[in-house]
Amino acid sequence: MNKKENSSRIGFHSIESILENNPHKIKKVTLPANRNDHRISSLILALEKNKINYDLSSKLKQEPEAIISNENELNFKDLKHFISFKVNNPLILILDNIIDPRNLGACIRSAAVNGVDALIINKHHCAPINAIAHKVSAGGAEVIKIFHVTNLINCIKFLKESNVHIYGLSEHAKESYLECNFTTACAIIMGAEESGIREKTLESCDYKINLSNNKLFKSFNVSVATGIILAEANRQR
């Protein structure tokens, strides 16, 4: 496993989620000195309960900040173990070439809300999960397994060998997502904001599906599209 450098987390949702799920990761929290409300009071109680140091700063206006210790980054080897031994009938989200960290964070949030078992990120063709992505994910990054892979085609091949069906989203596809069965083990691939899923990745998919039959305009923002299709998969399950 690779290690990330110490990094910051910004915002109540993100820090509260870490406190609830992984409090050991927090090294220190800084709170806005000018706030004296229920939200701050509740956060202070949670910090004190977990014996986590905090201080106040007049430089912060509204949102708290936290310093997080080094994290293990889950890789392809970890994914193989997870799929083989830790989860049955998985629902997987794969992000291929998502460049905007805000879109990345929003996709992570949708994955967490809709019960995705694993999120796979194409490591060298995707935005980093930085403080912005964490904040937009509203704590979702703390409750979902996130795996970083360097060769997405090999990853897809492994998933297929593990009897996971691969669905690729494309506005040019003829089959609607409403015609799909997401109750079996499946992975849904979302592509770049502008160009969509890369050609070789799309060729590896078992099914190519779309979200809209509007002939004049059918392109959703990637984070919106992710929320739509994951909500349908979650509904079916």
C-alpha positions in Angstrom: 0.0 0.0 0.0 1.1 3.5 -0.7 1.0 6.2 1.9 -0.4 9.7 1.4 1.1 12.7 3.1 -0.7 14.4 6.0 -3.7 16.3 4.6 -6.5 18.5 5.8 -10.2 18.0 5.9 -12.6 21.0 5.8 -16.2 21.2 6.9 -18.5 19.9 9.5 -19.9 17.0 7.4 -16.4 15.7 6.6 -15.0 15.9 10.1 -18.1 14.6 11.7 -18.0 11.6 9.4 -14.4 10.9 10.3 -15.2 11.2 14.0 -18.0 8.6 13.6 -16.2 6.2 11.4 -12.4 6.7 11.7 -11.7 8.9 14.7 -8.1 7.5 15.0 -7.2 9.3 11.8 -7.6 12.8 13.3 -4.4 14.4 14.6 -5.8 17.9 15.4 -8.9 20.1 14.7 -9.1 23.8 14.4 -12.4 25.5 15.0 -13.6 29.0 14.0 -13.3 31.2 17.0 -16.2 33.4 16.1 -18.8 30.7 16.2 -20.7 29.8 19.4 -23.7 27.7 18.3 -25.1 24.2 18.6 -23.1 22.9 15.6 -19.8 23.9 17.2 -20.9 22.7 20.6 -21.8 19.3 19.3 -18.5 19.0 17.5 -16.5 20.0 20.6 -18.4 17.3 22.6 -17.5 14.7 20.0 -13.8 15.7 20.0 -13.6 15.6 23.7 -15.3 12.2 23.8 -12.7 10.9 21.4 -9.9 12.7 23.3 -8.9 14.7 20.2 -7.0 18.0 20.6 -8.5 21.1 19.1 -7.9 24.9 19.2 -9.6 28.0 18.0 -8.6 30.4 15.2 -10.0 33.8 14.2 -8.7 33.0 10.7 -11.5 30.5 10.2 -14.8 32.1 9.5 -17.4 29.3 9.4 -16.0 25.8 8.8 -13.7 23.7 11.0 -10.5 22.1 9.7 -8.8 18.9 10.7 -5.3 17.5 10.1 -5.4 13.8 9.2 -2.6 11.3 9.7 -1.1 9.2 6.9 -3.6 6.9 5.3 -3.2 3.6 3.6 -4.3 3.9 -0.1 -6.1 0.7 -1.2 -4.8 -0.7 -4.5 -5.6 -3.4 -7.0 -4.3 -6.2 -4.7 -6.6 -5.0 -2.0 -9.5 -4.9 -4.4 -8.9 -8.5 -5.4 -9.0 -9.6 -1.8 -12.1 -7.5 -1.1 -14.0 -8.9 -4.1 -12.9 -12.5 -3.5 -13.4 -12.7 0.3 -15.2 -9.7 1.8 -18.3 -8.9 -0.2 -21.1 -10.8 -1.9 -23.1 -9.6 -4.9 -21.2 -6.2 -5.0 -22.4 -2.9 -6.4 -19.3 -1.1 -7.7 -18.7 2.3 -9.1 -15.8 2.9 -11.4 -14.6 6.5 -12.2 -12.6 6.8 -15.4 -11.0 10.2 -16.1 -13.0 12.4 -13.7 -10.8 15.5 -13.7 -12.8 18.0 -11.5 -12.3 17.2 -7.7 -15.8 18.7 -7.0 -17.4 16.2 -9.4 -15.3 13.5 -7.9 -16.5 14.4 -4.4 -20.1 14.5 -5.6 -19.7 11.1 -7.1 -18.3 9.7 -3.9 -21.2 11.2 -2.0 -23.8 9.6 -4.3 -21.9 6.2 -4.0 -22.1 6.4 -0.2 -25.7 7.4 -0.1 -26.7 4.6 -2.5 -24.9 1.7 -0.7 -22.0 1.2 -3.2 -19.7 -1.5 -1.9 -16.5 -0.4 -3.7 -15.4 2.7 -5.6 -12.6 2.1 -8.1 -10.6 5.1 -9.3 -8.4 5.1 -12.4 -5.4 6.5 -10.5 -3.5 8.3 -13.3 -6.6 9.5 -15.1 -8.6 11.0 -12.3 -8.5 14.0 -9.9 -6.9 13.3 -6.5 -9.2 12.9 -3.5 -8.0 16.1 -1.9 -9.5 18.4 0.7 -12.0 19.8 -1.9 -13.2 16.3 -3.0 -13.5 15.3 0.7 -15.6 18.4 1.5 -17.9 17.9 -1.4 -18.3 14.2 -0.6 -19.8 15.4 2.8 -18.1 12.6 4.7 -18.9 9.9 2.0 -15.2 9.2 1.5 -15.1 7.9 5.1 -17.7 5.3 4.7 -17.0 3.7 1.4 -14.1 1.5 0.2 -12.0 3.4 -2.4 -9.5 1.5 -4.5 -6.9 3.2 -6.8 -5.8 1.1 -9.8 -3.2 1.9 -12.4 -4.5 -0.4 -15.2 -8.3 -0.1 -15.5 -8.5 -2.7 -18.3 -6.8 -5.4 -16.2 -9.1 -4.4 -13.4 -12.2 -4.8 -15.5 -10.9 -8.2 -16.7 -10.5 -9.4 -13.1 -14.1 -8.2 -12.3 -15.5 -10.1 -15.3 -13.6 -13.2 -14.2 -15.3 -12.7 -10.8 -18.7 -12.7 -12.5 -19.3 -9.0 -12.1 -21.2 -7.4 -15.0 -19.8 -4.2 -16.4 -22.0 -1.3 -17.4 -20.6 1.7 -19.3 -22.5 5.0 -19.4 -22.5 6.6 -22.9 -24.9 9.2 -24.3 -24.5 7.4 -27.7 -25.7 4.0 -26.4 -29.1 2.7 -27.5 -30.0 0.7 -24.4 -31.6 2.6 -21.5 -30.5 2.1 -17.9 -34.1 1.5 -17.0 -33.9 -1.8 -19.0 -31.0 -3.1 -16.9 -30.9 -5.5 -14.1 -28.6 -4.2 -11.3 -29.6 -6.8 -8.7 -26.7 -9.1 -9.7 -23.0 -8.3 -9.1 -22.3 -5.3 -11.3 -19.9 -2.4 -11.9 -21.0 0.9 -13.4 -18.4 3.0 -15.2 -18.7 6.8 -15.4 -16.4 8.7 -17.8 -14.9 12.2 -18.1 -16.9 15.4 -17.9 -16.3 16.2 -21.6 -15.4 13.1 -23.5 -17.0 10.3 -21.4 -15.5 6.9 -21.0 -12.3 6.3 -22.9 -12.8 4.1 -26.0 -10.8 1.1 -24.9 -12.6 1.2 -21.5 -16.0 1.3 -23.2 -15.0 -1.6 -25.5 -14.4 -3.7 -22.3 -17.9 -3.2 -21.0 -20.5 -5.9 -21.2 -23.3 -3.3 -21.7 -23.3 0.2 -23.0 -26.3 2.2 -21.6 -27.7 5.7 -21.6 -29.7 7.8 -19.2 -31.8 9.8 -21.6 -33.7 9.4 -24.9 -33.9 13.1 -25.5 -32.7 13.5 -29.1 -32.0 17.2 -28.7 -30.0 17.2 -25.4 -29.1 14.1 -23.4 -25.8 15.0 -21.6 -25.9 15.1 -17.8 -23.2 16.5 -15.6 -21.2 13.4 -14.5 -22.0 13.7 -10.8 -25.7 14.1 -11.6 -25.6 11.1 -13.9 -23.9 9.1 -11.2 -26.6 9.9 -8.7 -29.3 9.0 -11.1 -28.0 5.5 -12.1 -26.9 4.6 -8.6 -30.3 5.5 -7.2 -31.9 3.2 -9.7 -29.4 0.4 -8.9 -30.1 0.9 -5.2 -33.9 0.9 -5.8 -33.7 -2.4 -7.6 -31.7 -3.9 -4.8 
